[in-house]
Structure formats: C-alpha cells, structure tokens
Amino acid sequence: METLQARQMSLRSRVVSGVFWLGATKALGQVISWGTTIYVARLLSPDDYGLMGMAGAFLGFIVVMNELGLGSAIVQKKELSEEELSNIGSVVILINAALYGVSFLSAPWIARFFGEPRLTEVIRTLSLVLIFSGMGATSFHMLTRKIIFKKRSQAELIGNVSGAVSTLLFAVNGLGVWSLVYGNIVLELTKNLFFYIFSPWKPKLRLSLSKVKGVIHFGLKVAVARLLWYFYSNADFWIAGKLLGKTLLGYYAMAFQFASVPNDKIVSFVTQVSLPALSQVQGDLKLLKRYFLKIIRLIAFVTFPIFWGIFLVADDAIVLFLTEKWSPIILPLKILCVVSMFRALNAMNAPLVIAKGRPGISVATNLLFALTLPFAFFIGSFYGLEGFSYSWLAAFPALSLITTYVSLRAVELSLFDYFNELKPILLATLFMVLGVILIQKTLLSEFSRPARFSATCLAGMGFYALYYFLFYRDMFSEAKAILVRS
C-alpha cells in the first residue's frame, strides 16, 4: 500500500514537473508572442486594438459562462466515473453551441451600444472560438485533473505560436483588425485540436442530468463566482469603450495587455497547477496551508520584479519598441503594473477556496469587487485615460486585502502568516527599485535610449539577485532544488 509520504512525494513531483513544463512553454510562447505583438502593433492602429477590445469585452462575458463551472468540478471532484465525465462533457458542448447562437444574435446590439457598426461581423466571426472551446474543454480538464501538464502545455504552445504567426501574416497583408480576429481563431482551433489529440474523449449518446446533479450544483457556484469576476475585471473595457471611445480604449487595451503579461503568462499557469494540487490535499489542512503559502511566495518571487521592471523601463521601452504613437500608454502602464502585483496575489484566493470545497466564498468576494470597481471606473473616466487608470489604484489594493483576509479564514490562516511569507520578496523588490532609480538618476541619464533600456534591465536583475545573495541565500537553494527535481 502506498504510504502518505510516498503520495505526497508523488504529488510534489507531478506539481514541480507541471510548473516546469508550463513555465518553459509559456516562456517560449511569450517570447514569440511579444515579438509578433510588437511588430503587429507597429502595423495596426490604436483604433484596431480598440475595436478588438470591445469585441473581447463582450466575448469574455460569453466565455465565462461556457462551462457553468463544470470544468472546475471535473478537476476538484475526488471520484469521477466515466458516465459522469460523459454527461459533463456533453453538457459543456451543448452550452457552447447555445452561447454561440446567443453571441451571433446579440452582435448587432453590442455594436449599437458601442456605436461601432463593424463590431457586428467582428463578434460573429470571433464567436467561432466557442465551438472549438466546447469540443476541447473536457480533454483540457482531464489533462489538468491528472496533472499531465507536459502534454497540455505543448498543446497551448502549438496554439499560441500558430495564432501569433497567423496574426503577423494577416497584419503584413493589410487585414487590420481582422488580423487579430483570425489570429485568435487559429489559436483556439489549433490548441483545442491538440488537447483532444493528447487526451481523446468522445461523449456517449445518452445524456442524464440527474447523474451529475451534485456536480452541476458545485459548478454553478463556481460559474457565478467567475461571472462576477468577469463583471468587475472587464467593466473597465465596457466603460472605457462607451465613455472614452475606441482610440483611448485602444491605448488602454495596449497598456493593460503589457501590464497583465506576468498575470496571463505566469500567474495563470500557477493557478492552473495549484487547483488540482490543492484539491488532492484538501483533507489535510496543515499540508494545504503549507502548499498555498509556498505557491504565494513563488508567484511573488517571479512576478514582483517583472512588474516593477516594466515600470522602470516603460519610458524607454514603449517609444523604442512601439514608436512615439504609443507614448500615451506610458503612465497608464506604470499605474497598472503597480495594481497588477495585487491582482497576481488575489488570483490565488479562488483556487484555495474552491479546492477546499467552499466556492461560496469566491462568490461573496467577487461580488464585493463587482459592486465597487465599476463605480471607480465610471468616476475615473471623467478624467481621461490617466484618471481611468488611477481608478484601479484607488480601489483594487484595499479590496484585495479584504477579500484575501476572508479567503484565508477558510483555511485558518492569518494575514500575518501571509505577509510574513512575502516579506523577503517585498524587501528584495524594494532593494531592486531603489537601486535602479539611483543608477538611472546618476549614471544613465546621458545614455541613448537603447543603451539606457538595456542597462536598466541588467541593473534590475543584478540588484534583485544581489539582495538574495546578501540576505536570503536559501532562495537560491530552493530554486536549485526545483530545477533538479524538474
């Protein structure tokens, strides 16, 4: 019989392997994605990105409902029979097909709301991703449940590279906003096709909702939480699109995209690994707390220097890589980088309470965000692009602290334990920021823009590593151990 220690070691090995593969493929995909995004941004206009931002705001709402939380139920449920899986997968396919119809029919209304007639065809075409997502969803969640992230990450890499290259080719050929639309379709089609190839699944002809009633009840709570999350996390695009117009929305969308890169490419894969990992130790509170705090420390260790690194190089990097036409995004980008630190940590609250079987907490905390942030965005919109960005800073950090406190109580953790885990990373990041600013003010002020950008990046990495070398060498040992086990 397998011992508890052996099971813990097996789980740890699979989680570390999952983090390694997801991290490696995300990094490679991000290099390709950044390269194509920078080149495509030079070819397209802020209006094109604004139009895509409007379509994305609506499609995001539809996508949030495309599983009704059933994907999380597949991952979290301790025992899952083939019949239950077949019924859940069939329901997901039907939901996506229905949502495609809703999106197709709703497109003209959304176009009228934003005052952009072209939006109708953009939304209708982009809605095809719902069909592809429905077909690949069950395979995706089974790979996640079994913590087979090597195959899952390979599928995502193939999809991301295909989408990025396609977008670039379409843009070079003068397709404008359609470059972004068709690129997204290629990405989703390819990615979901490989999910299916790596984890084949076929629904049975018989569908019995009574067999999965409990799973649907759990999934609906998760779906409500995600719907509220969508509402507050996309309210900025809806409000900016309506009140600021597509040009300012285009600037905001680009700033938000760059500020969100660490969350989208690093935090997202950590949360994907953490949900199945935390779910498997949900019955051992001590182990659950230890795993959660280690994940929080990992997220902060990797993302905090990146957020502040983007902040410190923004003045040079935007003009250098995107040209002067994108210079209005510099201050919004800096503001959003600060906010994104809190967003990165807050993202782990949902996997924690869902793994513990308490999705109702996620519903309550997301409701607080949904009732507060849109009001802040509305007020900020009266002060232009910069005021709109400051509205995030005025509201999100305080709300994040409240919701984190509520989530931690579910596993009997205190805010003191939480921030004590983060203290070394916060101090290292502060050391890096102060060191880089000193270098910028004293040594780099007369450098050319490319040289200043390069020197700032090197200085940031140097100061961050120097802090750990001087004051917290154990972090190097932990990183080495992770690499060896991977």
DOMARFI-504858 format. One record per residue (C-alpha): residue number from 1; z, y, x. Coordinates in Angstrom, 1 decimal. Each point is the difference from the previous one (the first is absolute). Layout:
BEGIN
(torke NUM (Z Y X)),
...
END
This chain:
BEGIN
(torke 1 (0.0 0.0 0.0)),
(torke 2 (-0.9 3.5 1.3)),
(torke 3 (3.1 2.0 1.0)),
(torke 4 (0.7 3.5 -1.1)),
(torke 5 (-0.4 1.2 3.5)),
(torke 6 (-3.4 -1.7 0.3)),
(torke 7 (-1.2 1.5 -3.2)),
(torke 8 (1.1 3.5 1.2)),
(torke 9 (-1.8 -0.5 3.3)),
(torke 10 (-3.1 -1.2 -1.9)),
(torke 11 (0.0 3.0 -2.3)),
(torke 12 (0.6 2.3 3.0)),
(torke 13 (-2.9 -1.5 1.8)),
(torke 14 (-2.3 0.4 -3.0)),
(torke 15 (1.1 3.6 -0.5)),
(torke 16 (-0.5 0.9 3.6)),
(torke 17 (-3.4 -1.7 0.0)),
(torke 18 (-0.9 1.8 -3.2)),
(torke 19 (1.0 3.4 1.4)),
(torke 20 (-1.9 -0.7 3.2)),
(torke 21 (-3.2 -1.0 -1.8)),
(torke 22 (0.2 2.8 -2.6)),
(torke 23 (0.8 2.5 2.7)),
(torke 24 (-2.7 -1.0 2.4)),
(torke 25 (-2.8 -0.1 -2.7)),
(torke 26 (1.3 3.2 -1.6)),
(torke 27 (-0.1 1.7 3.4)),
(torke 28 (-3.6 -1.2 0.7)),
(torke 29 (-1.1 0.9 -3.5)),
(torke 30 (1.6 3.4 0.3)),
(torke 31 (-1.8 0.9 3.2)),
(torke 32 (-3.3 -0.8 -1.6)),
(torke 33 (1.1 1.8 -3.3)),
(torke 34 (1.1 3.1 1.9)),
(torke 35 (-3.2 0.2 2.0)),
(torke 36 (-2.2 -0.3 -3.1)),
(torke 37 (2.2 2.3 -2.1)),
(torke 38 (-0.2 2.8 2.7)),
(torke 39 (-3.8 -0.4 0.2)),
(torke 40 (-0.5 -0.2 -3.7)),
(torke 41 (2.2 3.1 -0.6)),
(torke 42 (-2.3 1.9 2.3)),
(torke 43 (-3.0 -1.0 -2.2)),
(torke 44 (1.6 0.5 -3.5)),
(torke 45 (1.6 3.1 -1.5)),
(torke 46 (3.5 0.6 -1.4)),
(torke 47 (-1.6 -0.1 -3.5)),
(torke 48 (-1.1 -3.6 0.6)),
(torke 49 (3.5 -1.0 0.9)),
(torke 50 (1.4 2.0 -2.9)),
(torke 51 (-2.3 -1.8 -2.5)),
(torke 52 (1.1 -3.4 1.5)),
(torke 53 (3.6 1.2 -0.2)),
(torke 54 (-0.4 0.6 -3.7)),
(torke 55 (-1.5 -3.4 -0.6)),
(torke 56 (2.6 -1.6 2.2)),
(torke 57 (2.8 1.6 -2.0)),
(torke 58 (-1.2 -1.6 -3.2)),
(torke 59 (-1.0 -3.4 1.5)),
(torke 60 (3.4 -0.1 1.7)),
(torke 61 (1.6 0.1 -3.5)),
(torke 62 (-2.2 -2.9 -1.2)),
(torke 63 (0.6 -2.1 3.2)),
(torke 64 (3.7 0.3 -0.4)),
(torke 65 (-0.3 -1.9 -3.3)),
(torke 66 (-2.5 -2.6 1.2)),
(torke 67 (2.6 -2.7 0.4)),
(torke 68 (2.9 1.1 -2.2)),
(torke 69 (2.3 -0.9 2.9)),
(torke 70 (-1.0 -3.6 -0.1)),
(torke 71 (-1.0 0.0 3.7)),
(torke 72 (3.6 0.8 0.9)),
(torke 73 (1.2 -2.8 -2.3)),
(torke 74 (-2.3 -2.5 1.9)),
(torke 75 (1.6 1.1 3.3)),
(torke 76 (3.6 0.2 -1.2)),
(torke 77 (0.4 -3.1 -2.2)),
(torke 78 (1.9 -2.8 1.7)),
(torke 79 (-1.9 -2.8 -1.7)),
(torke 80 (-3.6 0.4 -1.2)),
(torke 81 (-2.0 -2.8 -1.5)),
(torke 82 (-3.8 -0.4 0.0)),
(torke 83 (-0.1 0.6 -3.7)),
(torke 84 (2.0 3.2 0.2)),
(torke 85 (-2.2 1.2 2.8)),
(torke 86 (-3.2 -0.8 -2.0)),
(torke 87 (1.4 1.9 -3.0)),
(torke 88 (1.1 3.0 2.0)),
(torke 89 (-3.4 0.2 1.8)),
(torke 90 (-1.9 -0.3 -3.2)),
(torke 91 (2.0 2.8 -1.5)),
(torke 92 (-0.6 2.2 3.0)),
(torke 93 (-3.8 -0.5 -0.2)),
(torke 94 (0.0 0.9 -3.7)),
(torke 95 (2.1 3.1 0.6)),
(torke 96 (-2.4 1.2 2.7)),
(torke 97 (-3.0 -0.6 -2.2)),
(torke 98 (1.6 1.9 -2.9)),
(torke 99 (1.0 2.9 2.3)),
(torke 100 (-3.6 0.2 1.3)),
(torke 101 (-1.1 0.6 -3.6)),
(torke 102 (2.7 2.6 -0.5)),
(torke 103 (-1.0 1.8 3.2)),
(torke 104 (-3.7 0.0 -0.9)),
(torke 105 (0.6 1.4 -3.5)),
(torke 106 (2.6 2.6 1.2)),
(torke 107 (-2.1 1.4 2.8)),
(torke 108 (-1.6 2.9 -2.0)),
(torke 109 (3.4 1.1 -1.2)),
(torke 110 (1.3 0.1 3.6)),
(torke 111 (-3.1 2.0 1.1)),
(torke 112 (0.7 2.5 -2.8)),
(torke 113 (3.6 0.3 1.0)),
(torke 114 (-0.9 1.0 3.6)),
(torke 115 (-3.1 1.9 -1.1)),
(torke 116 (-2.3 -2.1 2.3)),
(torke 117 (-2.9 -1.7 -1.9)),
(torke 118 (-1.0 -2.1 3.1)),
(torke 119 (3.4 -1.7 -0.2)),
(torke 120 (-1.1 -2.2 -2.9)),
(torke 121 (-2.4 -2.1 2.0)),
(torke 122 (2.2 0.0 3.1)),
(torke 123 (2.9 -1.5 -2.0)),
(torke 124 (-2.2 -2.5 -1.8)),
(torke 125 (-1.5 -1.3 3.2)),
(torke 126 (3.3 0.0 1.9)),
(torke 127 (1.6 -2.0 -2.8)),
(torke 128 (-1.8 -3.1 1.2)),
(torke 129 (2.8 -0.5 2.5)),
(torke 130 (2.1 -1.1 -2.9)),
(torke 131 (-2.2 -3.1 -0.6)),
(torke 132 (0.1 -0.9 3.7)),
(torke 133 (3.8 0.6 0.2)),
(torke 134 (0.6 -2.3 -3.1)),
(torke 135 (-1.9 -2.8 1.5)),
(torke 136 (1.8 0.1 3.4)),
(torke 137 (3.5 0.9 -1.1)),
(torke 138 (1.4 -3.5 -0.4)),
(torke 139 (-1.3 -1.1 3.4)),
(torke 140 (1.4 3.1 1.5)),
(torke 141 (3.5 -0.5 -1.4)),
(torke 142 (0.1 -3.7 0.9)),
(torke 143 (-0.8 0.9 3.6)),
(torke 144 (2.9 2.5 -0.2)),
(torke 145 (2.4 -2.5 -1.7)),
(torke 146 (-0.6 -2.5 2.8)),
(torke 147 (0.2 2.7 2.6)),
(torke 148 (-3.5 -1.0 1.3)),
(torke 149 (-0.7 3.5 1.3)),
(torke 150 (-2.4 -1.0 2.7)),
(torke 151 (-2.6 -0.9 -2.6)),
(torke 152 (0.9 2.8 -2.3)),
(torke 153 (-0.2 2.6 2.7)),
(torke 154 (-3.3 -1.4 1.2)),
(torke 155 (-1.5 0.5 -3.5)),
(torke 156 (1.3 3.5 -0.1)),
(torke 157 (-1.4 0.8 3.4)),
(torke 158 (-3.4 -1.3 -1.0)),
(torke 159 (0.1 2.0 -3.2)),
(torke 160 (1.1 3.2 1.7)),
(torke 161 (-2.6 -0.2 2.8)),
(torke 162 (-2.7 -0.8 -2.5)),
(torke 163 (1.0 3.0 -2.2)),
(torke 164 (0.3 2.4 2.9)),
(torke 165 (-3.4 -0.9 1.5)),
(torke 166 (-1.6 0.1 -3.5)),
(torke 167 (1.5 3.5 -0.7)),
(torke 168 (-1.3 1.3 3.3)),
(torke 169 (-3.5 -1.4 -0.5)),
(torke 170 (-0.1 1.5 -3.6)),
(torke 171 (1.2 3.4 1.3)),
(torke 172 (-2.5 0.1 2.8)),
(torke 173 (-2.7 -0.6 -2.6)),
(torke 174 (1.1 3.0 -2.0)),
(torke 175 (1.7 -1.6 -3.0)),
(torke 176 (2.9 2.5 -0.1)),
(torke 177 (2.9 -1.1 -2.2)),
(torke 178 (-1.8 -3.3 -0.8)),
(torke 179 (0.6 -1.0 3.6)),
(torke 180 (3.7 -0.2 -0.8)),
(torke 181 (-0.6 -1.7 -3.3)),
(torke 182 (-2.3 -2.7 1.3)),
(torke 183 (2.1 -0.5 3.1)),
(torke 184 (3.1 -0.7 -2.1)),
(torke 185 (-2.0 -2.5 -2.1)),
(torke 186 (-1.2 -1.9 3.1)),
(torke 187 (3.6 0.0 1.4)),
(torke 188 (1.5 -1.5 -3.2)),
(torke 189 (-2.8 -2.5 -0.6)),
(torke 190 (0.2 -1.3 3.6)),
(torke 191 (3.8 -0.1 0.3)),
(torke 192 (0.5 -1.9 -3.3)),
(torke 193 (-2.8 -2.4 0.8)),
(torke 194 (1.8 -1.0 3.2)),
(torke 195 (3.3 -0.3 -1.8)),
(torke 196 (-1.6 -2.6 -2.2)),
(torke 197 (-1.6 -1.8 3.0)),
(torke 198 (3.3 -0.2 1.8)),
(torke 199 (2.0 -1.1 -3.1)),
(torke 200 (-2.4 -1.4 -2.6)),
(torke 201 (1.3 0.1 -3.5)),
(torke 202 (-1.7 -0.8 -3.4)),
(torke 203 (1.7 0.6 -3.4)),
(torke 204 (0.2 -2.8 -2.4)),
(torke 205 (-1.7 0.4 -3.4)),
(torke 206 (3.2 -0.2 -2.0)),
(torke 207 (2.1 3.2 -0.2)),
(torke 208 (3.6 -0.2 -1.2)),
(torke 209 (2.0 3.2 0.1)),
(torke 210 (3.2 -1.7 -1.3)),
(torke 211 (0.1 -2.0 3.3)),
(torke 212 (0.3 3.2 2.0)),
(torke 213 (2.1 2.2 -2.3)),
(torke 214 (2.8 0.4 2.5)),
(torke 215 (-2.4 0.9 2.8)),
(torke 216 (-1.7 2.6 -2.2)),
(torke 217 (3.4 1.5 -1.0)),
(torke 218 (0.8 0.4 3.7)),
(torke 219 (-3.5 1.3 0.8)),
(torke 220 (0.1 2.6 -2.7)),
(torke 221 (3.1 1.6 1.5)),
(torke 222 (-1.8 0.1 3.4)),
(torke 223 (-3.0 1.4 -1.8)),
(torke 224 (2.0 2.8 -1.6)),
(torke 225 (1.6 0.9 3.3)),
(torke 226 (-3.5 0.1 1.6)),
(torke 227 (-1.4 2.1 -2.8)),
(torke 228 (2.8 2.5 0.4)),
(torke 229 (-0.7 -0.1 3.8)),
(torke 230 (-3.6 0.7 -0.6)),
(torke 231 (0.8 2.9 -2.4)),
(torke 232 (2.1 1.9 2.6)),
(torke 233 (-2.0 -1.0 3.1)),
(torke 234 (-3.3 1.1 -1.5)),
(torke 235 (1.1 2.9 -2.2)),
(torke 236 (-0.8 2.2 3.0)),
(torke 237 (-3.7 -1.0 -0.2)),
(torke 238 (-0.2 0.5 -3.7)),
(torke 239 (1.7 3.4 0.1)),
(torke 240 (-1.8 1.2 3.1)),
(torke 241 (-3.3 -1.1 -1.4)),
(torke 242 (0.6 1.8 -3.3)),
(torke 243 (1.6 3.2 1.3)),
(torke 244 (-1.3 0.4 3.5)),
(torke 245 (-3.6 -1.3 -0.4)),
(torke 246 (-2.0 -2.5 1.9)),
(torke 247 (-0.3 1.9 3.3)),
(torke 248 (3.7 0.5 0.5)),
(torke 249 (0.6 -3.5 -1.3)),
(torke 250 (-2.4 -1.2 2.7)),
(torke 251 (2.0 1.8 2.7)),
(torke 252 (3.2 -1.4 -1.4)),
(torke 253 (-1.4 -3.5 -0.3)),
(torke 254 (-1.0 0.0 3.6)),
(torke 255 (3.4 1.3 1.2)),
(torke 256 (1.7 -2.6 -2.2)),
(torke 257 (-2.2 -2.8 1.3)),
(torke 258 (0.9 0.7 3.7)),
(torke 259 (3.7 0.5 -0.8)),
(torke 260 (0.0 -3.3 -1.9)),
(torke 261 (-1.7 -2.1 2.7)),
(torke 262 (3.3 -1.4 1.4)),
(torke 263 (1.2 -0.8 -3.5)),
(torke 264 (-3.3 -1.5 -1.1)),
(torke 265 (-0.7 -2.0 3.2)),
(torke 266 (3.5 -0.8 1.3)),
(torke 267 (2.6 0.3 -2.7)),
(torke 268 (-2.2 -1.7 -2.6)),
(torke 269 (-0.4 -3.1 2.0)),
(torke 270 (3.8 -0.1 0.9)),
(torke 271 (0.8 0.2 -3.7)),
(torke 272 (-2.5 -2.8 -0.7)),
(torke 273 (1.7 -2.2 2.5)),
(torke 274 (3.5 1.0 -1.1)),
(torke 275 (-0.3 -0.9 -3.7)),
(torke 276 (-0.6 -3.8 0.6)),
(torke 277 (2.4 0.0 2.9)),
(torke 278 (2.8 1.7 -1.9)),
(torke 279 (-0.7 -2.1 -3.1)),
(torke 280 (0.6 -3.2 2.0)),
(torke 281 (3.5 1.1 1.0)),
(torke 282 (0.9 1.7 -3.3)),
(torke 283 (2.9 -2.4 -0.4)),
(torke 284 (1.6 0.9 3.3)),
(torke 285 (1.3 3.6 -0.3)),
(torke 286 (1.1 0.3 3.6)),
(torke 287 (-3.4 -1.2 1.3)),
(torke 288 (-1.8 2.1 -2.5)),
(torke 289 (1.8 3.1 1.2)),
(torke 290 (-0.6 -0.8 3.7)),
(torke 291 (-3.8 -0.6 -0.6)),
(torke 292 (-0.3 3.3 -2.0)),
(torke 293 (1.7 2.1 2.6)),
(torke 294 (-2.2 -1.5 2.8)),
(torke 295 (-3.1 0.8 -2.1)),
(torke 296 (1.1 3.6 -0.5)),
(torke 297 (0.6 0.4 3.7)),
(torke 298 (-3.4 -1.5 0.8)),
(torke 299 (-1.7 2.4 -2.4)),
(torke 300 (1.8 3.1 1.4)),
(torke 301 (-0.6 -1.1 3.6)),
(torke 302 (-3.7 -0.2 -0.4)),
(torke 303 (-0.8 2.7 -2.6)),
(torke 304 (2.4 2.9 0.9)),
(torke 305 (-1.7 0.8 3.3)),
(torke 306 (-3.4 -0.3 -1.6)),
(torke 307 (0.8 2.4 -2.8)),
(torke 308 (1.4 2.6 2.5)),
(torke 309 (-2.8 -0.7 2.4)),
(torke 310 (-2.5 0.9 -2.6)),
(torke 311 (2.1 3.1 -0.8)),
(torke 312 (0.0 1.1 3.7)),
(torke 313 (-3.8 -0.5 0.6)),
(torke 314 (-1.3 1.2 -3.4)),
(torke 315 (-1.0 3.5 1.1)),
(torke 316 (-2.3 -1.4 2.7)),
(torke 317 (-1.0 -3.3 -1.5)),
(torke 318 (-1.4 1.3 -3.3)),
(torke 319 (-2.3 2.5 1.6)),
(torke 320 (-0.9 -2.3 2.8)),
(torke 321 (-1.0 -3.0 -2.1)),
(torke 322 (-0.8 1.4 -3.5)),
(torke 323 (-1.3 3.5 1.0)),
(torke 324 (1.2 3.4 -1.1)),
(torke 325 (-1.1 -0.6 -3.7)),
(torke 326 (3.1 -2.2 -0.4)),
(torke 327 (2.5 2.4 1.6)),
(torke 328 (1.6 0.9 -3.4)),
(torke 329 (1.6 -3.5 0.0)),
(torke 330 (2.1 0.5 3.2)),
(torke 331 (3.2 1.4 -1.6)),
(torke 332 (-0.1 -2.3 -3.1)),
(torke 333 (-0.5 -2.9 2.4)),
(torke 334 (3.1 1.0 2.0)),
(torke 335 (2.1 0.3 -3.2)),
(torke 336 (-1.2 -3.3 -1.3)),
(torke 337 (0.8 -1.7 3.3)),
(torke 338 (3.7 1.0 -0.4)),
(torke 339 (0.1 -1.2 -3.6)),
(torke 340 (-1.7 -3.3 1.0)),
(torke 341 (3.0 -1.0 2.1)),
(torke 342 (2.0 -0.2 -3.2)),
(torke 343 (-2.8 -1.6 -1.8)),
(torke 344 (-0.1 -2.8 2.6)),
(torke 345 (3.6 -0.8 -0.4)),
(torke 346 (0.0 0.3 -3.7)),
(torke 347 (-2.8 -2.5 -0.3)),
(torke 348 (2.4 -2.8 1.0)),
(torke 349 (2.3 0.5 -2.9)),
(torke 350 (-2.3 -1.7 -2.5)),
(torke 351 (-0.5 -3.3 2.0)),
(torke 352 (3.8 -0.1 0.5)),
(torke 353 (1.0 0.2 -3.7)),
(torke 354 (-3.0 -2.2 -1.2)),
(torke 355 (0.9 -2.7 2.5)),
(torke 356 (3.6 0.2 -1.3)),
(torke 357 (-1.4 -0.5 -3.5)),
(torke 358 (1.0 3.5 -1.1)),
(torke 359 (-3.4 1.7 -0.8)),
(torke 360 (1.8 2.1 -2.6)),
(torke 361 (1.5 2.1 2.8)),
(torke 362 (-3.5 0.7 1.2)),
(torke 363 (-0.9 1.2 -3.5)),
(torke 364 (2.9 2.4 -0.1)),
(torke 365 (-0.5 1.5 3.4)),
(torke 366 (-3.8 0.4 -0.5)),
(torke 367 (0.8 1.7 -3.4)),
(torke 368 (2.1 2.6 1.9)),
(torke 369 (-3.0 0.7 2.3)),
(torke 370 (-2.4 0.1 -3.0)),
(torke 371 (2.1 2.5 -1.9)),
(torke 372 (0.5 2.3 3.0)),
(torke 373 (-3.0 0.1 2.4)),
(torke 374 (-2.7 1.0 -2.5)),
(torke 375 (2.1 3.1 -0.9)),
(torke 376 (0.2 0.9 3.7)),
(torke 377 (-3.7 -0.4 0.5)),
(torke 378 (-0.7 2.2 -3.1)),
(torke 379 (2.1 2.8 1.5)),
(torke 380 (-1.5 -0.5 3.4)),
(torke 381 (-3.5 0.3 -1.3)),
(torke 382 (0.5 3.7 -0.7)),
(torke 383 (0.4 0.7 3.7)),
(torke 384 (-3.3 -1.6 1.1)),
(torke 385 (-0.6 -3.0 2.4)),
(torke 386 (3.0 0.8 2.2)),
(torke 387 (2.4 0.6 -2.8)),
(torke 388 (-1.1 -3.2 -1.6)),
(torke 389 (0.7 -2.0 3.1)),
(torke 390 (3.5 1.7 0.4)),
(torke 391 (0.8 -1.4 -3.5)),
(torke 392 (0.2 -3.5 1.5)),
(torke 393 (2.5 1.2 2.6)),
(torke 394 (2.1 1.8 -2.6)),
(torke 395 (0.5 -3.1 -2.2)),
(torke 396 (-0.7 -3.3 1.7)),
(torke 397 (2.6 -0.2 2.7)),
(torke 398 (2.9 0.6 -2.4)),
(torke 399 (-1.4 -2.4 -2.6)),
(torke 400 (-0.5 -2.6 2.7)),
(torke 401 (3.6 0.2 1.1)),
(torke 402 (1.2 -0.5 -3.6)),
(torke 403 (-2.3 -3.0 -0.7)),
(torke 404 (0.8 -1.6 3.3)),
(torke 405 (3.7 0.2 -0.8)),
(torke 406 (-0.5 -1.7 -3.4)),
(torke 407 (-2.2 -2.7 1.6)),
(torke 408 (2.5 -0.8 2.8)),
(torke 409 (2.8 -0.5 -2.5)),
(torke 410 (-2.0 -3.1 -1.4)),
(torke 411 (0.7 -1.8 3.3)),
(torke 412 (3.4 1.6 0.8)),
(torke 413 (-1.2 2.2 2.8)),
(torke 414 (1.2 3.6 0.6)),
(torke 415 (-2.0 3.1 1.1)),
(torke 416 (2.2 0.0 3.2)),
(torke 417 (-1.3 -3.5 0.9)),
(torke 418 (-3.5 1.1 -0.8)),
(torke 419 (0.0 3.1 2.2)),
(torke 420 (2.0 -1.6 2.7)),
(torke 421 (-2.9 -2.4 0.4)),
(torke 422 (-2.4 3.0 0.2)),
(torke 423 (2.0 2.1 2.4)),
(torke 424 (-1.6 -1.1 3.3)),
(torke 425 (-3.5 0.5 -1.4)),
(torke 426 (0.9 3.5 -1.4)),
(torke 427 (1.4 1.0 3.4)),
(torke 428 (-3.0 -1.4 1.9)),
(torke 429 (-2.4 1.9 -2.4)),
(torke 430 (1.9 3.2 0.4)),
(torke 431 (0.0 -0.4 3.8)),
(torke 432 (-3.8 -0.5 -0.1)),
(torke 433 (-0.7 3.0 -2.2)),
(torke 434 (2.2 2.4 2.0)),
(torke 435 (-1.5 -1.3 3.3)),
(torke 436 (-3.6 0.4 -1.2)),
(torke 437 (0.6 3.5 -1.4)),
(torke 438 (1.5 1.1 3.3)),
(torke 439 (-3.1 -1.4 1.9)),
(torke 440 (-2.4 1.7 -2.5)),
(torke 441 (1.7 3.4 0.4)),
(torke 442 (0.4 -0.1 3.7)),
(torke 443 (-2.8 -2.1 1.6)),
(torke 444 (-2.8 -0.6 -2.6)),
(torke 445 (-0.5 3.5 -1.5)),
(torke 446 (-3.0 0.8 2.3)),
(torke 447 (-1.6 -3.5 -0.2)),
(torke 448 (-3.3 -0.5 -1.8)),
(torke 449 (0.3 -1.6 -3.5)),
(torke 450 (-1.0 -3.5 1.0)),
(torke 451 (2.2 0.0 3.1)),
(torke 452 (3.0 1.4 -2.1)),
(torke 453 (-0.5 -2.7 -2.6)),
(torke 454 (-0.1 -2.8 2.6)),
(torke 455 (3.0 1.3 1.9)),
(torke 456 (2.0 0.4 -3.1)),
(torke 457 (-0.6 -3.6 -1.0)),
(torke 458 (0.9 -1.3 3.4)),
(torke 459 (3.1 2.2 0.1)),
(torke 460 (1.1 -1.2 -3.4)),
(torke 461 (-0.2 -3.6 0.9)),
(torke 462 (1.7 0.6 3.3)),
(torke 463 (3.0 1.9 -1.5)),
(torke 464 (0.4 -2.7 -2.7)),
(torke 465 (0.0 -2.8 2.5)),
(torke 466 (2.2 1.9 2.4)),
(torke 467 (2.8 0.4 -2.6)),
(torke 468 (0.2 -3.7 -0.6)),
(torke 469 (-0.2 -0.7 3.7)),
(torke 470 (2.9 2.3 0.6)),
(torke 471 (2.2 -0.6 -3.0)),
(torke 472 (-1.1 -3.1 -2.0)),
(torke 473 (-1.6 -2.6 2.2)),
(torke 474 (0.9 -2.7 -2.5)),
(torke 475 (-3.0 1.1 -2.0)),
(torke 476 (-2.3 -1.0 2.8)),
(torke 477 (1.6 -3.5 0.0)),
(torke 478 (-0.5 -0.3 -3.8)),
(torke 479 (-3.7 1.1 0.2)),
(torke 480 (-0.6 -2.5 2.9)),
(torke 481 (1.7 -2.8 -2.0)),
(torke 482 (-2.3 0.7 -3.1)),
(torke 483 (-3.1 -0.1 2.2)),
(torke 484 (1.0 -3.2 1.7)),
(torke 485 (0.7 -1.7 -3.4)),
(torke 486 (-3.3 1.3 -1.4)),
END
